Structures are given as structure tokens and as C-alpha cells.
Amino acid sequence: MKHFLAPLVVAALATPLAAQTIDVDQPDTSVCMAGFGQVDLAQSFIPNVSDCSGAGVFMSAGLGSAETLTISLYEGGLPGQGGTMIASGTGLVSPGVWTDLFWPAVAVTPGNTYYLDFSPTFSMCYAGSTSDPYAGGQVYANAGYGSFPSFDYSFRTYGGGGLTLAVTGTCPSVTFTVTGATPFGGIALVTGPSAGSFTIASGACAGTTLGVTPPTLRTVVGSDASGGLSLSLTLPAGACGTLFLQAVDVTSCAASNVEAL
């Protein structure tokens, strides 16, 4: 990590803990299912817990190169077919690895059907299976979200809360709200000019992946008894529209979703 994050902050961090818990998991990656610019790609699923805080996909190995991906969560139907987007996350995805994108936890109803909508990628292929490994949902692909009932993408969803960050107000006058941190612990606010993957290479949090790159530590603020933080600031005008923000729990190493300033 860059010198402005170490040694003071990184040396104080404890063993990393998972910020979220996997809820729905379809791990079969045996087939190159869709991609290469195909549109209207989605996967339906049924949550087991009462919130959703992220989702992940696996891109087939050996095909394409890293690109930006957006995963959006819809309730009530598919996009353009009565569905309403209730959450979304954007980040870099690479072939041959799982990529997880997170957002502030949103309420979902166990037993109801929800939809993950994937933005097109132009050089990679979404992995999956044609043998119907996940009974709670299916693949949709091609213009108009064509139905493939026995197909499933390789995907997973997250629930159970975790560290979340929300930015409200109009830059430069904004309020940062963090929930799910360690009570009476420290919360680091980190910015970067790009939303992308940055892995801490050394220190107690080695292996923790941030979603801003290159990261700059702005401040460390104490959380309250519930593990929350609300911080209102007037930012320099130059920060508006040029930086991405992420919170890091300096006790657990959990990283939040990324928000644009």
C-alpha cells in the first residue's frame, strides 16, 4: 500500500474479517455461457436472508481481459419488464477469478424472486452451467431478456449486513454515513481517482482488496457504540466529480462499498 496509508493505519489493523456473508451460491463454472457484447444478461435468484449487500460473478478463464462491470439488483421483475433497480455496484472484473461487487445493504424478502442484471462485457465470457444447478433461478440473455430456464450463470449473492457507506447531500457539502463497523473502533476514509481493484500487499491487512485506486488515506474517525459514523463536511471544490470514496474498518479490515463524490 502507498506510504500515506502505512505504517500508522495498516499496522493497527487486526486479522481481516468478512464484511458480508454469502447467501445464494451457484459455483459451477464449467460452461462459457454469455458475453462478448451480448445485451440483456440477467440471473434470477431467491434470497434466504432479509438483506442483500452485494453479488459476484465468475468470468471464464483464458478469454478476454479486465473490464468494468456493473451488477444491478432488481425487484418486481426484469429491467424494462416491471422491475425496479434497488441497488447497484461497479468495479473491475477479470477472466478466471470471482469478482464481488458490494453496495449498502438493501432489504429483500426471503422467498421472493429478485434479478441480477449484468452490464455487457466485450471481451470476456460469463461462466455458468447448462445443467440447472440452481433451482431458485435461471439465466436471461439477448435483447428482451430471453429465457433459459435450465441455465444458470456462475454467481453468488451476499447478505447479513456488513460495512456500508452512504454519501448524501450535494458536493461539496456532503454527509458520510457508515454502518456495520466495530463499535468504538476506527473508520478510515480512503479516496482514489478511479474505482478499481487495489490489494493491500503487506501489513496486518495484507490481502484485503480495496475498490479505489490508487488509494489515499484522508482521515480516521471513531465509530459510536453501534458501529456507526455520521460525518458532515464541506469538501474542496476540486474533489467533486473527481474522486471515489471507501470506508475501511481499522479493527476488522472490512471494506465498504465505493461511492463517487
N, C-alpha and C positions, 0 to 999 in steps of 0.2 A: 504494500500500500504506500501511497505517497507520504513523504515525510511529515506533512502537516496533519496527518491522522495518527502518527506514531511518534514517540513511544507512549505518550501520556494516556491516550484513549485506548489504543489497542492493548497495551499492557494491562489495563484494568479489566478487560473483558474476561468473562468466565467461559466454561465449556458451552459450545453452541447448543441451543435447543431449537426444535422445530417450531416455527411460528404458527403453522397450521397443521391439521391432521387430514390425511387422505380419506375421503368419504367414498366416492364411487371410483372404481379402478378397472379398466379394461387393458391389460398389459400385453396382449398378443400383437406382435409387430411383424407377422410373417408375410404380409402382402403389401405391395405398393398400391395404395387404394385410390388416391386422387391427388391432383396438384397440377404443376406446370401451367398455371394460369387459369385453371378451371374456376368457375364462379359458383356462388351459392352453395358453399360447403358448410354443413352443419351436422351435429350429432345430438340426438335427444337422450335424456337420462332422467332418472328418478332419484332425488336426494334421499338420504337416510337420516340426515340431521337438519336442524331448523335454520341453518345459515349456510351461505356459500361465500367463500373468500378468495377463490382462485380456481384455475384449471390448467392442465398441462396436456401437451401432445408430444408424439414421437414422430420424427421425420425419418424416412427410410435411409439407411446408411449408403454412402457412396454415390448419392445423387444430389447435385447442386451444391450451393454454397450458402453461407449465412445471409439471412434476410430479415426484415422487420415483419413481425406477425402481430395481428390483433385478434384476441379472443373476446367475444361479447356474449353475455348471458341474457337470454330472453325468457320471458314467462308469457303464458297465454297463447303461444303459437310461434311459428317461424317468422322471421323478418318479412314484412310485406303481406303477411297472412294472418294478421290479428295479433302478432306478438309485440311485446313492449320490451325494449332493452332496459335492464335494471343494473347492469354493471359491465365494465369493460377493462381490459388490460392490454398493454402494448409492450413489446420487447423484441430482442433479437432471438431468432431460432436457428439452429444449425442441424445439419444432417447427422444421423446416427446417435443422437442423445435426446433425452427427455428435456423439454423446456416447459417450465411452470411460470405462469403469469398471475399476479395477485392484484386484488382490489379491496377496498374497505368492505368488510363482511356485510352482506345483504340478507334479509330474511327470506327464506324459502319454506315451502310446505312439504314435509316428507310425504311421499305417496303421489304427489303431483308431477306431471311431466314438464321439464324445462329443456331449453335448447342452447347449445354452444355453437355460435356462429364463428367460422374461421375466415379471416381475410385471405384472399388468394396469395399464393407464393408462386414465383415464376420459374424457379429452377429446381425446387425440391418436391418431394412426394410425401403426402401424409400416409403413414403406415397404418395397418389395420388387419382385419380378418374378414373372410367371406363365410365363415362357419358359424355365425351368430353367437359369439362368445358371451355377449352381454344381453340378457333377456329384457332389460329395462329400457332399451332404446335402440336406435338404428342410425344409419348413415343417410344423409341427404346430399345430393350433388347435382351440378349443372343448372342451367338457367331455370328458375322457377322452383328450385329445391326438389328435384326428382327423388322419389322414394326408393330406398333399397333396404327392405325390412330385415334381411338376413345378414347384412353387412354392419360392421362396427369399426370406427376409427380406433387407433390406439390412443386412449385419453384417460384422464383422471381428473377428479374434482376435489376441492378442499373445503373443509368446513370447521366448525368448532372455534371460530373467532381468530385469535392471533393478533399480532401487532398491526394496527391500521392507522393510516394518516389521511386526514381530510384538510383541504385548503378552501376557505371561504372568504368572501369579500372580493374586491376588485383591486388588482395590483396597481399601485404599490401598497395599499392599505389592506392587509390580509390577516387572517387568523389561522394559525396552525393548531389542529386538534389531533391528539394522539390517544389511542385507547389500546388496552391489552398489554401494556408494559409491566415490568416488575414494580410492585408498589415501593415507593420511596427509593427508587433506583434512578439511574441516569438515562436520559434520552439524548442521543446525538442527532443533530440535524445536519445532513450532508447534501451538498448540491453538486451538479455536474452540468456541463453544456449539452450533453446528449443523454438520452435514455438508452442504456445498453448494459451489457454484462461486464462486471468488474469483480474478479475474485481476489479476496484478501490472501496474500501469499505467505504471510508469516504472522507470528504472534499468537495469542490465545484464541483468536477468531479465525485462524488460518482455514481456508476452505469456504468461508461464508461468502456468498455471492451478492453483490450489490447490484442495483438496477440503474445506477447513474455512473457515467464515465466521462473523463477521469474525475474521481471524487475529491471534493474539498470539504473539510470539516468546518462548519460555521459556528456551532455552539453546542454545549452540552447543558441540558436543563433537567432539574429534578422532577420526577413524577410524584403524583399525590398518592394517598392511601389506597386508591382504587387502580393505580397503574395508569392514570390518565394525565394529560397535559393540555392546557389551552393557552396559547401564546399569541398575542396580537402585536403586530409590528408594522412599521412603515418602512418598506424596503427601498433601497436605492433605485431610481427610475431605470437604470440600466439592467436591472435584474428581470424586469417584466418581459416575458416572451422569449427569454434567452437561457433560462436555467430550469433544471428539473430538480425536485426535492425528494429526499427519502429520510425516514427516521430509522434509527438503529437503537435497540435496547442494549445498553452497555453492560448489563448484567448477564443476559441470556444470549446475546449476539443475534437475536431475531431481527430481521429487516422487514420494513413495512412495504406497502405498495409505493409506487412512484407517482408524484403529482407534478404537473407543469406549473410554473409560476407565471 
